[in-house]
Amino acid sequence: MKLGLLIPALCRESKLWYVLSKTLAEDAAWKFAKEKGMDLVAINPAMVIGPLLQPTLNTSAAAILSLIKGAQTFPNTSFRMDKLKILRELYPDLQLPEKCADDKPYVPIYQVSKEKTRSLGIEFIPLEANIKETVESLKEKGFVSF
C-alpha cells in the first residue's frame, strides 16, 4: 500500500479525525495545484499556541496547561525547558516544575530556516508573546485560575 493511502487508513482506524482532515485537505491542495500548474507551499507546524479560538482545549495549549498546573516532572526536552523559563519570567508566583522526568541530556531543538516563510510575507510572533497569550486565554476560558 502506498504511503499516501496508508496514513488516511491509519487515521480512520485510530479515529484521528483532525489528523485525517488535515491530511486529506493537504492532499487535495497538492492535487489542485498540480492540475492548475500552480506553486504550493505547505507549512506544518509542530505546535500552535496563542489564544484559543474554540471553547475546548487543544493539544498545544494542553502542553502549556500541564506545566501551569504543576506537573511535578516533565519530559526532558530543551523546548519544554524554554517554555518553562518563559513561564517563570511571566508568572513568577506560579508553582512550576523544578526538574525533568529523568536525568538524560536534553533533546535538542531542531531549528529550521525562516527565510522561505519570510519570502512569503510570513512573520512569526515571538515565543514569549505566544505563551503569554496562551496563558491569558486559558485563564479567560476557565481552564486555570491564579
C-alpha positions in Angstrom: 0.0 0.0 0.0 1.3 3.5 -0.9 2.2 5.8 2.0 -0.3 8.3 0.7 -3.1 5.8 1.2 -1.7 4.3 4.4 -1.8 7.4 6.5 -5.5 8.1 6.0 -6.3 4.5 6.6 -4.4 4.6 9.9 -6.1 7.8 10.9 -9.5 6.2 10.2 -8.6 3.1 12.2 -7.4 5.2 15.1 -10.3 7.7 14.8 -7.8 10.6 14.5 -10.3 12.7 12.7 -8.4 16.0 13.0 -5.2 14.5 11.6 -7.3 12.8 8.8 -8.9 16.1 7.8 -5.6 17.9 7.7 -4.0 15.1 5.7 -6.9 14.9 3.2 -7.0 18.7 2.8 -3.3 19.0 2.1 -3.5 16.1 -0.4 -6.4 17.8 -2.2 -4.5 21.1 -2.2 -1.4 19.4 -3.8 -3.6 17.7 -6.4 -5.3 21.0 -7.3 -2.0 22.9 -7.5 -0.6 20.2 -9.8 -3.7 20.2 -12.1 -3.6 24.0 -12.4 0.1 24.3 -12.7 0.4 26.4 -9.5 3.2 26.5 -6.9 2.1 25.5 -3.4 3.8 25.7 -0.1 2.6 23.7 2.9 3.6 24.7 6.4 3.0 22.1 9.1 3.9 23.5 12.5 4.6 21.0 15.3 2.9 23.2 17.9 0.5 26.1 17.5 0.0 28.3 20.6 -1.7 31.6 21.3 -5.3 32.5 22.2 -7.7 29.6 22.0 -10.1 30.2 19.1 -12.5 27.5 20.4 -14.1 26.7 23.8 -12.2 23.4 24.1 -8.6 22.7 24.9 -6.3 21.8 22.0 -3.2 19.7 22.2 -0.7 22.6 22.1 -2.4 24.6 24.8 -2.7 21.4 26.9 1.1 21.2 27.0 1.2 24.7 28.4 -1.6 23.9 30.8 0.2 20.8 32.2 3.2 23.0 33.1 1.0 25.6 34.7 -1.0 23.1 36.7 2.3 22.0 38.3 3.1 18.7 36.7 6.0 17.8 39.0 8.1 16.3 36.3 8.0 16.6 32.5 9.7 15.1 29.5 13.3 16.2 29.1 13.3 18.5 26.1 15.1 21.8 25.7 11.9 23.3 24.1 10.0 22.4 27.3 12.7 24.0 29.3 12.5 27.2 27.2 8.7 27.4 27.8 9.2 26.8 31.5 11.8 29.5 31.7 9.4 31.9 29.9 6.5 31.0 32.2 8.7 31.6 35.3 9.6 35.1 34.0 6.0 36.0 33.0 4.3 34.4 36.1 6.9 34.3 39.0 4.2 33.3 41.6 3.3 30.1 39.7 4.4 26.8 41.3 6.1 25.3 38.3 8.1 22.0 38.0 11.7 22.1 39.0 13.0 19.1 37.3 12.7 16.8 34.3 11.3 13.3 34.4 14.8 11.9 34.0 18.4 12.8 34.1 19.1 12.2 30.5 20.6 15.1 28.4 18.1 17.5 26.8 16.6 16.5 23.5 18.0 19.2 21.0 15.8 21.8 19.4 15.7 21.4 15.7 15.9 24.8 14.1 14.5 25.4 10.6 15.2 28.3 8.4 12.6 31.1 8.4 14.0 32.6 5.2 11.5 30.8 2.9 8.5 31.8 5.1 9.7 35.4 5.3 9.9 35.4 1.5 6.2 34.6 1.5 5.5 37.6 3.8 5.0 35.4 6.9 6.3 36.8 10.2 6.3 34.7 13.3 5.1 36.0 16.7 7.8 35.7 19.4 7.5 32.6 21.7 7.2 34.8 24.8 4.2 36.6 23.4 2.5 33.4 22.2 3.0 31.8 25.7 1.5 34.8 27.4 -1.5 34.9 25.0 -2.0 31.2 25.6 -1.9 31.5 29.4 -4.2 34.5 29.4 -6.6 32.7 27.1 -6.6 29.6 29.4 -7.5 31.9 32.3 -10.3 33.6 30.3 -11.8 30.3 29.3 -11.6 28.9 32.9 -9.0 26.2 32.4 -6.9 27.7 35.1 -7.2 30.4 37.7 -4.5 32.3 39.5 
